[in-house]
Amino acid sequence: MPPAQPIAPPPAAPPIPPPAAPPANPNAKKILIIEDETFIADLYARELNKAGFQVEVANDGTTGLSDLEQNQYDLLLLDIMLPGINGLQVLKEWKMKNLISPMPVLLLTNLGQDEVIKEAFNLGAAGYLIKAAYTPAQIVTE
């Protein structure tokens, strides 16, 4: 009797491709988040994307200011403590060049000192939210 031949396993099925991302809605509002903490930026971006917004993220003030100059956004979520140019400087430079821009700027930070808040509003911020007081989902609904 001949020795038993090992049975080869059946060929593997081709991998299933991941589901395609839904097509971007060209009419969706565009939001720029300038936030240096990647984890926090990702949390906000994910929640805003789920709510139907187009979101871009810049991880420092210089990149964010460049993005603002090259693209149009419907809203800016801006951290204050950033590497390079801080958020108040980004806001100041943006507003100096775009006096009549309808884009609201919401500062999203953990700095809650009265002087900083006052300066932010004097520079043209439309709102000031303390990160620790809101979840990303609450920011979307605000």
CYANA upper distance limits for C-alpha pairs under 8 A (distance plus 0.5 A):
 24 ALA  CA     28 ALA  CA      8.36
 24 ALA  CA     54 GLN  CA      8.05
 25 ASN  CA     52 GLY  CA      8.38
 25 ASN  CA     54 GLN  CA      8.45
 28 ALA  CA     52 GLY  CA      6.98
 28 ALA  CA     53 PHE  CA      5.85
 28 ALA  CA     54 GLN  CA      6.57
 29 LYS  CA     52 GLY  CA      8.49
 29 LYS  CA     53 PHE  CA      5.81
 29 LYS  CA     54 GLN  CA      6.59
 29 LYS  CA     73 TYR  CA      7.97
 29 LYS  CA     74 ASP  CA      6.33
 29 LYS  CA     75 LEU  CA      8.48
 30 LYS  CA     53 PHE  CA      6.55
 30 LYS  CA     54 GLN  CA      5.21
 30 LYS  CA     55 VAL  CA      6.36
 30 LYS  CA     56 GLU  CA      8.28
 30 LYS  CA     72 GLN  CA      8.20
 30 LYS  CA     73 TYR  CA      5.44
 30 LYS  CA     74 ASP  CA      5.76
 30 LYS  CA     75 LEU  CA      7.24
 31 ILE  CA     53 PHE  CA      7.47
 31 ILE  CA     54 GLN  CA      6.66
 31 ILE  CA     55 VAL  CA      5.39
 31 ILE  CA     56 GLU  CA      6.88
 31 ILE  CA     73 TYR  CA      6.08
 31 ILE  CA     74 ASP  CA      6.35
 31 ILE  CA     75 LEU  CA      5.37
 31 ILE  CA     76 LEU  CA      6.30
 31 ILE  CA     77 LEU  CA      7.90
 32 LEU  CA     55 VAL  CA      6.40
 32 LEU  CA     56 GLU  CA      5.45
 32 LEU  CA     57 VAL  CA      6.27
 32 LEU  CA     58 ALA  CA      7.93
 32 LEU  CA     64 GLY  CA      8.44
 32 LEU  CA     73 TYR  CA      7.05
 32 LEU  CA     75 LEU  CA      6.97
 32 LEU  CA     76 LEU  CA      5.46
 32 LEU  CA     77 LEU  CA      6.74
 33 ILE  CA     41 ALA  CA      7.45
 33 ILE  CA     45 ALA  CA      8.21
 33 ILE  CA     55 VAL  CA      7.83
 33 ILE  CA     56 GLU  CA      6.76
 33 ILE  CA     57 VAL  CA      5.28
 33 ILE  CA     58 ALA  CA      6.73
 33 ILE  CA     76 LEU  CA      6.49
 33 ILE  CA     77 LEU  CA      5.24
 33 ILE  CA     78 LEU  CA      6.53
 34 ILE  CA     41 ALA  CA      8.32
 34 ILE  CA     57 VAL  CA      6.37
 34 ILE  CA     58 ALA  CA      5.26
 34 ILE  CA     59 ASN  CA      6.31
 34 ILE  CA     60 ASP  CA      6.95
 34 ILE  CA     61 GLY  CA      7.34
 34 ILE  CA     64 GLY  CA      6.27
 34 ILE  CA     76 LEU  CA      8.13
 34 ILE  CA     77 LEU  CA      6.78
 34 ILE  CA     78 LEU  CA      5.47
 34 ILE  CA     79 ASP  CA      6.57
 35 GLU  CA     40 ILE  CA      7.99
 35 GLU  CA     41 ALA  CA      6.24
 35 GLU  CA     57 VAL  CA      7.74
 35 GLU  CA     58 ALA  CA      6.89
 35 GLU  CA     59 ASN  CA      5.65
 35 GLU  CA     60 ASP  CA      7.06
 35 GLU  CA     78 LEU  CA      7.08
 35 GLU  CA     79 ASP  CA      5.89
 35 GLU  CA     82 LEU  CA      7.52
 36 ASP  CA     41 ALA  CA      7.90
 36 ASP  CA     58 ALA  CA      7.96
 36 ASP  CA     59 ASN  CA      4.74
 36 ASP  CA     60 ASP  CA      6.07
 36 ASP  CA     79 ASP  CA      8.34
 36 ASP  CA     82 LEU  CA      6.43
 36 ASP  CA     83 PRO  CA      7.75
 37 GLU  CA     41 ALA  CA      6.69
 37 GLU  CA     59 ASN  CA      7.72
 38 THR  CA     42 ASP  CA      6.50
 38 THR  CA     59 ASN  CA      7.74
 39 PHE  CA     43 LEU  CA      6.80
 40 ILE  CA     44 TYR  CA      6.87
 41 ALA  CA     45 ALA  CA      6.50
 41 ALA  CA     57 VAL  CA      7.43
 42 ASP  CA     46 ARG  CA      6.43
 43 LEU  CA     47 GLU  CA      6.85
 43 LEU  CA    136 PRO  CA      7.00
 44 TYR  CA     48 LEU  CA      6.58
 44 TYR  CA    136 PRO  CA      5.73
 44 TYR  CA    137 ALA  CA      8.34
 45 ALA  CA     49 ASN  CA      6.44
 45 ALA  CA     55 VAL  CA      6.48
 45 ALA  CA     56 GLU  CA      8.08
 45 ALA  CA     57 VAL  CA      8.11
 46 ARG  CA     50 LYS  CA      6.66
 47 GLU  CA     51 ALA  CA      6.84
 47 GLU  CA    136 PRO  CA      6.85
 47 GLU  CA    137 ALA  CA      6.53
 47 GLU  CA    140 VAL  CA      7.43
 48 LEU  CA     52 GLY  CA      7.04
 48 LEU  CA     53 PHE  CA      6.01
 48 LEU  CA     54 GLN  CA      8.10
 48 LEU  CA     55 VAL  CA      7.50
 48 LEU  CA    140 VAL  CA      6.65
 49 ASN  CA     53 PHE  CA      5.48
 49 ASN  CA     54 GLN  CA      6.62
 49 ASN  CA     55 VAL  CA      7.00
 51 ALA  CA    140 VAL  CA      7.84
 57 VAL  CA     64 GLY  CA      8.37
 58 ALA  CA     63 THR  CA      6.35
 58 ALA  CA     64 GLY  CA      5.54
 58 ALA  CA     67 ASP  CA      8.22
 59 ASN  CA     63 THR  CA      7.53
 59 ASN  CA     64 GLY  CA      7.75
 59 ASN  CA     82 LEU  CA      8.39
 60 ASP  CA     64 GLY  CA      6.65
 60 ASP  CA     82 LEU  CA      6.08
 60 ASP  CA     83 PRO  CA      5.97
 60 ASP  CA     84 GLY  CA      7.03
 60 ASP  CA     85 ILE  CA      7.76
 61 GLY  CA     65 LEU  CA      6.52
 61 GLY  CA     82 LEU  CA      6.49
 61 GLY  CA     83 PRO  CA      7.05
 61 GLY  CA     84 GLY  CA      6.46
 61 GLY  CA     85 ILE  CA      5.18
 61 GLY  CA     86 ASN  CA      6.32
 61 GLY  CA     87 GLY  CA      6.83
 61 GLY  CA     90 VAL  CA      6.65
 62 THR  CA     66 SER  CA      6.78
 62 THR  CA     84 GLY  CA      6.81
 62 THR  CA     85 ILE  CA      6.31
 62 THR  CA     90 VAL  CA      8.26
 63 THR  CA     67 ASP  CA      6.63
 64 GLY  CA     68 LEU  CA      6.69
 64 GLY  CA     90 VAL  CA      8.30
 65 LEU  CA     69 GLU  CA      6.80
 65 LEU  CA     90 VAL  CA      6.60
 65 LEU  CA     94 TRP  CA      7.59
 66 SER  CA     70 GLN  CA      6.77
 67 ASP  CA     71 ASN  CA      6.42
 68 LEU  CA     72 GLN  CA      7.17
 68 LEU  CA     73 TYR  CA      7.95
 68 LEU  CA     94 TRP  CA      8.18
 73 TYR  CA    103 MET  CA      7.25
 74 ASP  CA    102 PRO  CA      8.44
 74 ASP  CA    103 MET  CA      5.76
 74 ASP  CA    104 PRO  CA      7.70
 75 LEU  CA    103 MET  CA      5.92
 75 LEU  CA    104 PRO  CA      5.82
 75 LEU  CA    105 VAL  CA      6.59
 75 LEU  CA    106 LEU  CA      8.21
 76 LEU  CA    103 MET  CA      7.70
 76 LEU  CA    104 PRO  CA      6.94
 76 LEU  CA    105 VAL  CA      5.25
 76 LEU  CA    106 LEU  CA      6.66
 77 LEU  CA    105 VAL  CA      6.63
 77 LEU  CA    106 LEU  CA      5.53
 77 LEU  CA    107 LEU  CA      6.34
 77 LEU  CA    108 LEU  CA      6.65
 78 LEU  CA     87 GLY  CA      6.68
 78 LEU  CA    105 VAL  CA      7.51
 78 LEU  CA    106 LEU  CA      6.64
 78 LEU  CA    107 LEU  CA      5.22
 78 LEU  CA    108 LEU  CA      6.08
 78 LEU  CA    109 THR  CA      8.17
 79 ASP  CA     87 GLY  CA      6.13
 79 ASP  CA    107 LEU  CA      6.26
 79 ASP  CA    108 LEU  CA      5.56
 79 ASP  CA    109 THR  CA      5.60
 80 ILE  CA     86 ASN  CA      6.04
 80 ILE  CA     87 GLY  CA      4.42
 80 ILE  CA     88 LEU  CA      6.51
 80 ILE  CA    107 LEU  CA      7.55
 80 ILE  CA    108 LEU  CA      7.96
 80 ILE  CA    109 THR  CA      6.53
 80 ILE  CA    111 LEU  CA      8.16
 81 MET  CA     86 ASN  CA      6.08
 81 MET  CA     87 GLY  CA      6.86
 81 MET  CA    109 THR  CA      8.12
 82 LEU  CA     86 ASN  CA      5.26
 82 LEU  CA     87 GLY  CA      6.83
 85 ILE  CA     89 GLN  CA      6.61
 85 ILE  CA     90 VAL  CA      6.96
 86 ASN  CA     90 VAL  CA      6.84
 87 GLY  CA     91 LEU  CA      6.64
 88 LEU  CA     92 LYS  CA      6.60
 88 LEU  CA    120 ALA  CA      7.00
 88 LEU  CA    123 LEU  CA      8.25
 89 GLN  CA     93 GLU  CA      6.55
 90 VAL  CA     94 TRP  CA      6.50
 91 LEU  CA     95 LYS  CA      6.52
 91 LEU  CA    105 VAL  CA      8.44
 91 LEU  CA    123 LEU  CA      7.21
 91 LEU  CA    124 GLY  CA      8.02
 91 LEU  CA    125 ALA  CA      8.13
 92 LYS  CA     96 MET  CA      6.61
 92 LYS  CA    123 LEU  CA      6.31
 92 LYS  CA    124 GLY  CA      8.49
 93 GLU  CA     97 LYS  CA      6.99
 94 TRP  CA     98 ASN  CA      6.47
 95 LYS  CA     99 LEU  CA      5.80
 95 LYS  CA    101 SER  CA      8.30
 95 LYS  CA    123 LEU  CA      7.85
 95 LYS  CA    124 GLY  CA      7.61
104 PRO  CA    125 ALA  CA      7.48
104 PRO  CA    126 ALA  CA      6.10
105 VAL  CA    124 GLY  CA      8.12
105 VAL  CA    125 ALA  CA      5.59
105 VAL  CA    126 ALA  CA      5.94
105 VAL  CA    127 GLY  CA      7.34
106 LEU  CA    125 ALA  CA      6.50
106 LEU  CA    126 ALA  CA      6.24
106 LEU  CA    127 GLY  CA      5.18
106 LEU  CA    128 TYR  CA      6.11
106 LEU  CA    129 LEU  CA      7.63
107 LEU  CA    120 ALA  CA      8.32
107 LEU  CA    125 ALA  CA      7.44
107 LEU  CA    127 GLY  CA      6.73
107 LEU  CA    128 TYR  CA      5.20
107 LEU  CA    129 LEU  CA      6.50
108 LEU  CA    128 TYR  CA      6.70
108 LEU  CA    129 LEU  CA      5.41
108 LEU  CA    130 ILE  CA      6.38
108 LEU  CA    131 LYS  CA      6.35
109 THR  CA    128 TYR  CA      8.27
109 THR  CA    129 LEU  CA      6.94
109 THR  CA    130 ILE  CA      5.64
109 THR  CA    131 LYS  CA      5.78
110 ASN  CA    130 ILE  CA      5.54
110 ASN  CA    131 LYS  CA      5.92
110 ASN  CA    132 ALA  CA      6.95
111 LEU  CA    116 VAL  CA      7.93
111 LEU  CA    130 ILE  CA      7.58
112 GLY  CA    116 VAL  CA      7.57
112 GLY  CA    117 ILE  CA      7.26
112 GLY  CA    130 ILE  CA      7.39
113 GLN  CA    117 ILE  CA      6.86
114 ASP  CA    118 LYS  CA      6.53
115 GLU  CA    119 GLU  CA      6.60
116 VAL  CA    120 ALA  CA      6.63
117 ILE  CA    121 PHE  CA      6.91
117 ILE  CA    128 TYR  CA      7.56
118 LYS  CA    122 ASN  CA      6.65
119 GLU  CA    123 LEU  CA      6.63
120 ALA  CA    124 GLY  CA      7.03
120 ALA  CA    125 ALA  CA      6.02
120 ALA  CA    128 TYR  CA      8.39
121 PHE  CA    125 ALA  CA      5.25
121 PHE  CA    126 ALA  CA      7.37
121 PHE  CA    127 GLY  CA      8.01
129 LEU  CA    133 ALA  CA      8.20
129 LEU  CA    134 TYR  CA      8.28
130 ILE  CA    134 TYR  CA      7.45
131 LYS  CA    135 THR  CA      7.90
134 TYR  CA    138 GLN  CA      6.32
134 TYR  CA    139 ILE  CA      6.95
135 THR  CA    139 ILE  CA      6.94
136 PRO  CA    140 VAL  CA      6.99
137 ALA  CA    141 THR  CA      7.10
138 GLN  CA    142 GLU  CA      6.61
